[in-house]
Amino acid sequence: MHMAAYVNSVAKGIATIMASYSSINGVKMHAHKQLLTDYLKGKLGFKGFIISDWEGIDRITSPAHSNYSYSIQASINAGIDMVMVPYNYTEFYDGLIDLVKKKAIPMSRIDDAVSRILRVKFAMGLFENPLGDYSLINEVGSQKHRELARQAVRKSLVLLKNGKPGNPPILPLPKNAGKIVVAGSHANNLGYQCGGWTIEWQGVSGNNWTAGTTILDGIKATVDKRTKVVYKKKPSDTYSSKGKMDYGIVVVGEVPYAETNGDSQNLTIPAPGPAVIENVCKETKCVVIIVSGRPVVIEPYVDKIDALVAAWLPGSEGQGVADVLFGDYGFTGKLARTWFKRVDQLPMNYGDPKYDPLFPFGFGLETKPIPSTKKPEL
């Protein structure tokens, strides 16, 4: 199940593979000679080099770094070729040399690791051209790049619901609606759209970190100039009764995270997201857009929602969401993984004997674009 992608990548000549922090049957991957050397390098014929993860060899022992000499020996002999040592590199350097002198790590293993690293560097031309080529640096973030990113947003959106039972579809929305209320913490936040590993390790919040278009900006730029767009980040439970609105668009989801900081036992939408859904959707037709890096608990709200869209992490080009929401382009995206009902169902995979998802793997409703002068997608 999990090896297929590695087999294909190795066959295509991939140059580097990183060892995981995980364990297989109690053996840390950084110390797993059977998988790193015997299987990956031996059976699959991997010719590149294996690099450790950040302080990955330290975590072979518990507590981490409690027997660093053993960690060096176990990892190098298991097949790690390059070690990511973020801080005290001299400790690793001295420890490795000592272990080689004691013949705890054979010189043949060092020669193999160095040969693999050099092979990749020679293949990349690093000895002929050791410095990066900056000739295209001004192209990064160009309008051409942003258009491509915007297209990627359009194609990756997955429409999970479109209209309540017995009612006609709500999407695409009309551009000439009288009043649209846009609500939620993620409607006007580029940092949240981008997620973790953007600008900073754990991501950021707000619109002052990078250039781009928020989902709110995209909606405003798309609708008719006579349409009133009102933004309420956190509308009260009485907000909808204060004035007529034709549609509500709620944009909520997860805050940015990376790695362990994203671990969750409940996978729920953080507050006040659920309350915003409740307050906006109870009295008007509403579209809920989920901004997240993974499926989250949404089943309790589905019946209250007219249309539901998984936007994942759309990045800097929020205009791509509005492109599809208002029918310049159709929804075409499909779920790349199963969307569960409850966390107690996890792990859940397509083909399981008791497969009872909220939305199955490969699911995605489609809409047709409203006829216009828009060019078809490439």
Disulfide bonds with the S-S distance in Angstrom:
Cys281-Cys286 2.04
